[in-house]
Amino acid sequence: MINHVEAAIQAMAIHFIGNRAEGEDIGYSAALADTTDPALEATLVRFMTRSFRDPEFFQFHYPTG
């Protein structure tokens, strides 16, 4: 389980992946992105971790007697 309160982004590189059909190439970042703004970091953490949900557990009861 991810602790969303303590999750932090320490370093981040942003790359551009072009469309091969359009003849676009891949553009690699020359430097790391600045994530020192607390609001930006909080938004990025939410965006990067929102697909990781706590596992759901189910309990089924079938009377057998």
C-alpha positions as CSV (number, residue, x, y, z in Angstrom):
1,M,0.0,0.0,0.0
2,I,1.3,3.5,-0.8
3,N,1.4,6.0,2.0
4,H,0.0,9.1,0.2
5,V,0.9,11.3,3.1
6,E,4.6,10.5,3.0
7,A,5.0,10.0,-0.8
8,A,7.3,12.5,-2.4
9,I,8.9,13.1,-5.8
10,Q,12.6,13.4,-5.5
11,A,13.5,13.8,-9.1
12,M,11.6,13.8,-12.4
13,A,12.6,14.0,-16.0
14,I,10.0,14.8,-18.7
15,H,10.4,13.4,-22.2
16,F,8.4,13.9,-25.4
17,I,7.4,10.7,-27.3
18,G,6.5,11.7,-30.8
19,N,4.1,10.0,-33.2
20,R,6.0,7.6,-35.4
21,A,3.3,7.8,-38.2
22,E,3.9,11.6,-38.3
23,G,7.6,11.2,-38.4
24,E,8.1,12.7,-34.9
25,D,11.0,11.7,-32.9
26,I,11.7,11.2,-29.2
27,G,12.8,14.3,-27.2
28,Y,14.8,13.7,-24.1
29,S,15.0,16.2,-21.2
30,A,18.2,18.0,-20.9
31,A,17.7,18.5,-17.1
32,L,15.4,17.4,-14.3
33,A,12.1,19.2,-13.9
34,D,11.8,21.6,-10.9
35,T,9.4,20.0,-8.4
36,T,10.2,22.2,-5.4
37,D,6.8,23.9,-5.5
38,P,4.7,22.1,-2.8
39,A,1.4,22.5,-4.7
40,L,3.0,21.1,-7.9
41,E,4.5,18.2,-6.0
42,A,1.2,17.3,-4.3
43,T,-0.6,17.4,-7.7
44,L,2.0,15.2,-9.3
45,V,2.0,12.7,-6.4
46,R,-1.8,12.4,-6.7
47,F,-1.6,12.0,-10.5
48,M,1.2,9.4,-10.3
49,T,-0.4,7.3,-7.5
50,R,-4.1,7.5,-8.2
51,S,-4.3,4.2,-10.1
52,F,-2.8,2.4,-7.1
53,R,-5.8,1.7,-4.8
54,D,-5.9,-0.2,-1.6
55,P,-6.7,-3.8,-2.2
56,E,-10.3,-4.7,-1.8
57,F,-11.2,-7.8,0.1
58,F,-14.5,-9.6,-0.1
59,Q,-16.0,-12.1,2.3
60,F,-18.8,-14.3,1.1
61,H,-20.9,-16.4,3.5
62,Y,-22.8,-19.4,2.3
63,P,-24.8,-21.2,5.0
64,T,-24.3,-24.9,4.6
65,G,-26.4,-26.4,7.2
